Amino acid sequence: MSGQEKSMTKIVKPLSRGQITIPIEFRKKLRIGSNTILNLVLKGNKIEITPAVVREFNEEELREYTDKEIEQFLQDDKIDKNTARTIKKLLAEGKL
């Protein structure tokens, strides 16, 4: 197995409310502690669990938008009358 890590397999049983215990070996390997945030992804019939990367909130990255910018956002978000009419028709026909 050159370049590949050895797989570890454990069988766990969900509790009545769907909770599972991640085996200690897995938690140590992935450095999962009691405060670790996990990212769950459903891929076909498998659940992929990985520690999430959580960034700290940085107020300096925020900025205030001007009234003009907000108005432009609202205008850009509107749909034309033809599209609105088509959507209403499809909704009435139960096709959306």
HELIX and SHEET records of a PDB file:
HELIX    1   1 ILE A   24  LEU A   30  1                                   7    
HELIX    2   2 GLU A   59  GLU A   61  5                                   3    
HELIX    3   3 ASP A   67  ASP A   76  1                                  10    
HELIX    4   4 LYS A   81  ALA A   92  1                                  12    
SHEET    1   A 2 LEU A  38  LYS A  43  0                                        
SHEET    2   A 2 LYS A  46  PRO A  51 -1                                        
END                                                                             
